[in-house]
Amino acid sequence: MNFEQLLYIVEVAKHNSLSIAAQNLHVTQSGISQSITSLEKELGIKVLHRSRGHGAVPTDEGKIILKQAYEVLRKVEEIKNKANSFNSMEIGELKLSTIPGLTTVLVKALAVFRNDYPHVNVEINEKSVSSVIEDVRQHRTDIGLIAYSTDWNINMEGIAFESLFEGKQKVYVSKHSPLAFTGSISPHEILDETLVTYYGEFMQYFVQDFFNKYKPLKVLFTSNNLDGIFQAIIESLAITFAPDFIMKNHPPVINGDIIPIDLVNHRGVNISFGLILSEDKHLSIFPTKYIHYLKSEIMKI
């Protein structure tokens, strides 16, 4: 038994495919197949049931072996990270995937992080909730940051979520709107308004739920361009729904061009902003350090 064999069975089981595992690991499919067959002969059990129709599926015994293999690979990763930490220059990389609207908080934490680790290359990508989750699940990113609600029907298999703070859904209107002076508003008071929405899983869920409970509002447009959404609100073309922790750091809200209003007499949606990590990947030193700085920055909010 060797490290490569454990790596192969884990990668194949993750995708239920020898061809995808071979592509990801930059080896031949036949090489992976022969290596797994050799391991199964050594162990005296079948780890993966391989067929053309169903790909490569772990057997009952294989599931137990795979769990142990995950642990071994994790320990090897820990050893590598510990060795890297002894390098005084501490050169490395940190990859983050996040939903839009949270860059301000991330950058503040990043400024402190880069002061202590100037030789670490940092990459931040803004994506949808499902894309961030998939990046974490496929180990394309170290840390994911998302808004999450237990009301959503989102696949979180293999994902660990840690809430950092709670948010509140609000209505956002132009400072020139008659609604801007109300302070709070009920659903029935905005049923004749035109809506502009962000194209994301959470907003689409919330809007559809709102429409089902009351009636569909006129929708001006749906977009993943926040600047376009802000402009439509500022010019009194539409209103929008959004979590307060995403909106409050944007200039149009800070300078008062867009006004937040509490939505009352409507069943609240518990929204959490937090970290997501892969349950089968050990977190290396730099993501771990960055999380510490991020949590410290969030405490100031």
C-alpha positions in Angstrom: 0.0 0.0 0.0 1.3 3.5 -0.8 0.2 7.1 -0.8 -0.7 7.2 -4.4 -3.1 4.3 -4.1 -5.0 6.0 -1.3 -5.0 9.3 -3.3 -6.4 7.4 -6.3 -9.3 5.7 -4.5 -10.3 8.9 -2.8 -10.3 10.9 -6.0 -12.2 8.2 -7.9 -14.8 7.8 -5.1 -15.3 11.6 -5.0 -16.3 11.7 -8.7 -17.5 8.1 -9.1 -15.3 8.1 -12.2 -11.8 6.8 -13.1 -11.6 9.1 -16.2 -12.3 12.3 -14.2 -9.9 11.2 -11.4 -7.2 10.5 -14.0 -7.7 13.9 -15.6 -7.6 15.7 -12.2 -4.5 13.8 -11.1 -2.7 14.0 -14.5 -2.2 10.3 -14.8 -3.6 7.7 -17.2 -6.9 6.0 -16.5 -5.3 2.5 -16.9 -2.6 3.5 -14.4 -5.2 4.4 -11.8 -7.2 1.2 -12.6 -4.1 -1.0 -12.2 -3.1 0.7 -9.0 -6.6 0.3 -7.4 -6.7 -3.4 -8.5 -3.3 -3.9 -6.8 -4.5 -2.3 -3.6 -7.7 -4.4 -3.6 -5.6 -7.5 -4.0 -3.3 -6.5 -1.1 -6.3 -5.7 1.2 -8.3 -8.8 0.1 -11.5 -6.8 -0.4 -13.2 -4.9 -3.2 -13.0 -1.1 -2.4 -14.8 0.2 -5.6 -17.4 -1.5 -7.7 -16.6 -0.5 -11.2 -19.1 -0.7 -14.1 -19.8 1.2 -17.3 -23.3 2.1 -16.3 -22.7 3.4 -12.8 -19.1 4.4 -12.8 -17.0 3.6 -9.8 -19.1 3.3 -6.6 -17.6 2.4 -3.2 -18.6 -1.0 -1.7 -19.8 -1.2 1.9 -16.3 -2.3 2.9 -14.8 0.4 0.7 -16.7 3.1 2.4 -14.9 2.2 5.7 -11.5 2.0 3.9 -12.1 5.4 2.2 -12.9 7.1 5.5 -9.5 5.9 6.8 -7.8 7.0 3.5 -9.3 10.5 4.0 -7.7 10.6 7.4 -4.3 9.5 6.1 -4.3 12.1 3.3 -5.4 14.7 5.9 -2.4 13.8 8.1 0.0 14.0 5.2 -1.4 17.5 4.3 -0.9 18.5 7.9 2.8 17.3 7.8 3.4 19.3 4.6 1.8 22.4 6.0 3.8 22.1 9.2 7.0 21.8 7.2 6.0 24.9 5.1 5.3 26.9 8.2 9.0 26.5 9.2 9.9 28.6 6.1 10.7 32.1 7.4 9.5 33.7 4.1 6.1 31.8 4.4 5.4 31.8 0.7 2.1 30.3 -0.3 -1.4 31.0 -1.6 -4.9 31.6 -0.2 -8.0 31.2 -2.4 -11.4 32.6 -1.3 -14.8 32.3 -3.0 -17.6 34.6 -1.8 -21.0 35.8 -2.6 -21.1 39.4 -3.9 -21.4 42.3 -1.4 -19.0 41.1 1.2 -15.7 42.3 -0.3 -15.4 45.2 2.1 -15.2 42.9 5.2 -12.9 40.5 3.4 -10.5 43.2 2.3 -10.2 44.7 5.8 -9.2 41.3 7.1 -6.9 40.8 4.2 -5.1 44.1 4.9 -4.1 42.8 8.3 -3.3 39.3 7.0 -1.0 40.7 4.2 0.8 42.8 6.7 1.9 39.6 8.6 2.1 37.4 5.5 3.3 39.6 2.6 4.5 36.7 0.4 1.2 34.9 0.3 -0.7 35.3 -3.0 -4.4 35.9 -2.4 -7.2 35.2 -4.9 -10.8 36.3 -4.2 -13.7 35.3 -6.6 -17.3 36.5 -6.3 -19.8 33.8 -7.2 -23.3 32.6 -6.5 -24.0 30.5 -3.4 -24.1 27.2 -5.3 -20.9 28.0 -7.1 -19.1 28.9 -3.9 -20.3 25.6 -2.3 -19.1 23.7 -5.4 -15.7 25.4 -5.3 -15.3 24.3 -1.7 -16.6 20.8 -2.4 -14.2 20.3 -5.3 -11.3 21.9 -3.4 -10.9 24.7 -5.9 -10.9 27.2 -3.1 -9.7 27.1 0.5 -12.6 29.1 2.1 -16.1 29.9 1.0 -18.2 32.7 2.4 -22.0 32.6 1.8 -25.3 33.7 3.1 -27.3 30.7 4.2 -30.8 29.9 5.5 -32.1 26.5 6.7 -35.2 27.3 4.6 -33.3 26.8 1.4 -33.2 23.6 -0.4 -29.4 23.6 -1.1 -27.2 20.5 -1.1 -24.7 20.9 1.7 -23.3 17.4 1.6 -19.7 17.3 2.5 -19.8 20.9 3.6 -19.3 22.3 7.1 -21.0 25.7 7.7 -20.0 28.0 10.6 -22.2 31.1 11.1 -20.3 34.3 11.8 -23.3 36.6 12.2 -27.0 36.9 11.6 -28.7 39.2 9.1 -32.1 40.7 8.5 -33.9 41.0 5.2 -34.9 44.7 4.4 -36.6 46.7 1.7 -34.3 49.3 -0.1 -35.8 52.3 -1.8 -34.6 55.6 -3.3 -34.2 58.6 -0.9 -36.8 60.3 -3.2 -39.4 57.6 -2.7 -42.4 58.4 -0.4 -41.6 55.1 1.3 -38.2 56.4 2.4 -39.8 58.2 5.3 -41.8 55.3 6.7 -39.2 53.5 8.8 -41.0 50.2 8.5 -43.3 48.8 5.9 -45.6 45.8 5.6 -45.9 43.6 2.4 -49.3 44.9 1.5 -47.8 48.5 1.2 -45.4 47.5 -1.6 -47.6 45.2 -3.7 -47.9 48.0 -6.4 -44.2 48.7 -6.5 -41.8 47.6 -9.2 -39.0 45.3 -8.1 -35.4 44.8 -9.2 -33.7 41.8 -7.8 -30.2 40.3 -7.5 -29.8 37.1 -9.5 -28.8 34.7 -6.7 -30.3 31.6 -5.1 -31.3 33.2 -1.8 -33.0 36.3 -3.4 -34.8 34.1 -5.9 -36.1 31.9 -3.1 -37.2 34.9 -1.0 -38.9 36.7 -3.9 -40.8 33.6 -5.1 -41.9 32.9 -1.5 -43.0 36.5 -1.2 -45.0 36.3 -4.5 -46.6 33.1 -3.4 -47.8 34.6 -0.1 -49.1 37.8 -1.5 -49.0 38.5 -5.2 -46.4 38.8 -7.9 -44.8 42.3 -8.1 -43.8 43.8 -11.4 -40.2 43.0 -12.0 -38.1 45.6 -13.8 -35.1 43.3 -14.2 -33.1 40.6 -12.5 -29.3 40.9 -12.6 -26.0 39.9 -10.9 -24.7 43.5 -11.5 -25.1 45.4 -8.2 -24.2 48.7 -9.8 -27.1 48.4 -12.2 -29.5 47.4 -9.4 -28.3 50.4 -7.3 -28.8 52.8 -10.2 -32.4 51.6 -10.8 -33.2 52.2 -7.1 -31.5 55.6 -6.9 -33.5 56.8 -10.0 -36.8 55.6 -8.3 -37.4 53.0 -11.0 -37.7 50.1 -8.6 -37.2 48.9 -5.0 -35.4 45.7 -3.9 -35.1 43.2 -1.1 -31.7 42.4 0.4 -29.9 41.3 3.6 -28.7 44.3 5.7 -25.2 43.0 6.1 -24.7 42.9 2.4 -26.1 46.3 1.6 -24.8 48.5 4.5 -21.2 48.7 3.3 -22.1 50.0 -0.2 -21.6 53.7 -0.9 -25.2 54.4 -2.1 -26.5 53.1 1.2 -23.7 54.8 3.3 -24.3 58.2 1.7 -28.1 58.0 1.9 -29.0 57.7 -1.8 -30.6 54.4 -1.0 -32.7 54.0 2.2 -33.1 50.7 4.1 -36.6 50.0 5.6 -37.6 47.3 8.0 -40.1 44.7 6.5 -42.7 44.0 9.2 -45.7 41.7 9.4 -44.0 39.2 7.3 -42.5 35.8 8.4 -38.9 36.5 9.0 -36.2 34.5 7.2 -33.2 33.6 9.3 -30.2 34.6 7.3 -26.7 33.7 8.4 -23.4 34.8 7.0 -20.6 32.4 7.5 -17.7 30.2 6.4 -18.0 27.0 4.5 -15.2 24.4 4.5 -14.8 21.0 2.9 -15.3 18.2 5.4 -12.7 16.0 3.7 -9.9 18.5 3.3 -7.5 19.7 6.0 -7.3 23.5 6.3 -3.7 24.7 5.7 -1.9 27.3 7.7 -2.8 30.4 5.6 -6.6 29.9 5.4 -6.6 29.1 9.1 -4.7 32.4 9.8 -7.0 34.4 7.5 -10.1 33.0 9.3 -8.7 34.3 12.6 -8.3 37.8 11.1 -11.7 37.7 9.5 -13.4 36.8 12.7 -11.6 39.6 14.5 -12.8 42.1 11.8 -16.4 40.9 12.0 -16.4 41.5 15.8 -15.9 45.2 15.0 -19.1 45.4 12.8 
